[in-house]
């Protein structure tokens, strides 16, 4: 074998092993600082690098989360965007998927929204950018939340025999998990 070919094989093996180790260690994303500056840029770069490793591991199939033959998840899930006002009260903000549509608009499904929400689920940098966008939107509307959080809510879809007996295909128990939360910085 040529020297270049050996170097290429060694590099691929090293990247594969490091991706597996990095994934199995469970290294998480860093929390974003509340102010802009060099620290925020460094955290953003570190989180972007973490996301690239996750993406590389997923698309190459070496991260251990390959699910081709696993059972299908039977969940009805949705995002909730919750703003915490300065007085400590929570209020739910509308999301694009759940805003009222009328007439012809309600007949068509916008798959871009679904794709966006699926991407949002697995990418903390996108979650934080979305929260920042919603903070700016709320401030432009004259409301000034102190923080916004993204929650994933879900409930199981029941097996057909249980659904028939209940008269509803959804489990009554709803679960929620905070996926991301950050304070709202003041925007001009």
Phi and psi in degrees as a GROMACS rama.xvg file:
@    title "Ramachandran Plot"
@    xaxis  label "Phi"
@    yaxis  label "Psi"
@TYPE xy
-76.8844  161.275  UNK-2
-62.2437  -39.9699  UNK-3
-65.7709  -39.6923  UNK-4
-65.9259  -42.3668  UNK-5
-62.5303  -40.5877  UNK-6
-65.5332  -39.2461  UNK-7
-65.1098  -43.1422  UNK-8
-65.3153  -43.1478  UNK-9
-63.403  -39.9511  UNK-10
-64.5223  -45.27  UNK-11
-60.8995  -44.1097  UNK-12
-63.3015  -41.3979  UNK-13
-64.4735  -45.0453  UNK-14
-62.4678  -41.8056  UNK-15
-63.3186  -45.5066  UNK-16
-65.4834  -44.0204  UNK-17
-64.12  -38.1102  UNK-18
-63.1309  -43.8945  UNK-19
-62.6302  -46.1397  UNK-20
-62.9857  -46.8961  UNK-21
-60.4042  -41.7489  UNK-22
-68.232  -44.3474  UNK-23
-72.2436  -23.76  UNK-24
-72.0072  -19.4127  UNK-25
70.5203  35.7458  UNK-26
-65.2689  123.045  UNK-27
-92.2172  -177.693  UNK-28
-87.0559  151.607  UNK-29
-83.2885  147.58  UNK-30
-75.4571  138.745  UNK-31
-76.4331  137.01  UNK-32
-67.8954  158.888  UNK-33
-78.8645  -11.6491  UNK-34
-121.129  155.41  UNK-35
-79.9675  163.617  UNK-36
142.09  -166.275  UNK-37
-62.4085  -35.8259  UNK-38
-65.4544  -42.4243  UNK-39
-65.4114  -38.9642  UNK-40
-65.5532  -39.5715  UNK-41
-66.4835  -42.0858  UNK-42
-64.2012  -42.1094  UNK-43
-61.8736  -43.5412  UNK-44
-64.736  -41.6918  UNK-45
-64.2144  -42.679  UNK-46
-67.4448  -36.3735  UNK-47
-64.9472  -40.9997  UNK-48
-63.0591  -41.0386  UNK-49
-61.8601  -43.0623  UNK-50
-63.5785  -39.0595  UNK-51
-63.7932  -39.6424  UNK-52
-64.5271  -43.736  UNK-53
-59.1813  -46.0936  UNK-54
-63.9076  -44.0251  UNK-55
-59.5988  -47.2764  UNK-56
-62.2225  -38.7135  UNK-57
-68.0546  -50.1646  UNK-58
-71.6701  -25.4722  UNK-59
-91.7537  -10.3992  UNK-60
77.3841  20.9938  UNK-61
-108.938  12.5634  UNK-62
-94.4207  -0.614736  UNK-63
83.3655  6.26571  UNK-64
-111.695  30.2661  UNK-65
-73.9269  125.636  UNK-66
-124.561  25.0835  UNK-67
-58.2311  -40.0077  UNK-68
-106.372  12.9599  UNK-69
-80.4777  161.862  UNK-70
-62.5896  149.744  UNK-71
-71.741  132.748  UNK-72
-72.8041  129.036  UNK-73
-111.887  81.1556  UNK-74
-132.124  144.227  UNK-75
-100.561  112.55  UNK-76
-124.489  156.754  UNK-77
-157.516  156.203  UNK-78
-89.1537  146.584  UNK-79
-125.259  135.27  UNK-80
-111.949  116.62  UNK-81
-118.397  124.718  UNK-82
-98.6017  135.139  UNK-83
-102.165  117.17  UNK-84
-77.3585  162.231  UNK-85
-55.962  -27.088  UNK-86
-82.4763  2.16276  UNK-87
94.1115  -5.96381  UNK-88
-80.8661  144.871  UNK-89
-98.0803  143.171  UNK-90
-140.759  139.398  UNK-91
-84.3059  132.575  UNK-92
-93.9796  148.381  UNK-93
-71.7753  150.354  UNK-94
-115.609  157.143  UNK-95
-55.178  -36.0491  UNK-96
-69.2281  -23.8369  UNK-97
-113.126  8.70661  UNK-98
-74.5119  153.134  UNK-99
-67.6218  127.621  UNK-100
-116.365  145.507  UNK-101
-128.448  161.823  UNK-102
58.9462  -134.81  UNK-103
-63.7908  -36.1106  UNK-104
-56.9227  -37.2398  UNK-105
-71.8334  -16.1959  UNK-106
-78.1833  -31.9985  UNK-107
-96.2578  142.624  UNK-108
-97.0289  133.256  UNK-109
-96.4294  99.4002  UNK-110
-69.8414  -16.8948  UNK-111
-64.941  -36.0263  UNK-112
-63.2965  -45.0833  UNK-113
-62.001  -44.7696  UNK-114
-62.6624  -41.9619  UNK-115
-59.8913  -45.7855  UNK-116
-66.2964  -36.625  UNK-117
-65.7368  -41.4935  UNK-118
-65.2354  -37.4696  UNK-119
-63.2561  -33.8194  UNK-120
-61.7967  -37.6559  UNK-121
-105.112  3.35921  UNK-122
-130.203  94.1368  UNK-123
-54.8815  -35.6937  UNK-124
-60.4031  -37.5533  UNK-125
-68.5699  -36.9979  UNK-126
-60.7267  -46.5212  UNK-127
-67.0679  -37.4876  UNK-128
-66.1757  -38.2776  UNK-129
-65.3344  -42.9782  UNK-130
-61.4775  -43.7629  UNK-131
-61.599  -40.3068  UNK-132
-63.1156  -43.1589  UNK-133
-67.2455  -33.6066  UNK-134
-61.8768  -46.5153  UNK-135
-62.4408  -41.2275  UNK-136
-61.8418  -44.1877  UNK-137
-65.2447  -40.1055  UNK-138
-67.4538  -37.1239  UNK-139
-64.9823  -29.6882  UNK-140
-83.4881  1.72125  UNK-141
90.6299  5.35636  UNK-142
-106.308  143.444  UNK-143
-128.564  80.1671  UNK-144
-68.417  149.763  UNK-145
-81.0303  -26.0855  UNK-146
-158.218  158.927  UNK-147
-132.985  141.184  UNK-148
-129.939  150.48  UNK-149
-104.175  128.814  UNK-150
-120.003  137.704  UNK-151
-97.2442  122.387  UNK-152
-114.29  145.702  UNK-153
-156.256  161.664  UNK-154
-149.509  152.641  UNK-155
-71.5794  147.991  UNK-156
-94.2614  122.723  UNK-157
-72.553  152.809  UNK-158
-59.8962  153.811  UNK-159
-53.4189  -40.5921  UNK-160
-67.2592  -38.4826  UNK-161
-69.6982  -38.9685  UNK-162
-63.74  -40.6764  UNK-163
-64.4378  -40.9335  UNK-164
-67.281  -36.4727  UNK-165
-82.0645  -27.9604  UNK-166
83.5773  9.45574  UNK-167
-149.128  139.134  UNK-168
-84.8298  -5.30873  UNK-169
-105.315  137.538  UNK-170
-65.2076  138.683  UNK-171
-69.3618  -22.1634  UNK-172
-77.7757  121.183  UNK-173
-106.489  133.631  UNK-174
-113.165  152.076  UNK-175
-138.903  149.738  UNK-176
-141.818  131.357  UNK-177
-75.0652  120.223  UNK-178
-92.1563  -34.65  UNK-179
-159.501  148.858  UNK-180
-153.16  138.213  UNK-181
-154.405  152.963  UNK-182
-71.3402  153.949  UNK-183
-89.1387  118.992  UNK-184
-79.3312  155.194  UNK-185
-76.994  125.613  UNK-186
-111.086  143.618  UNK-187
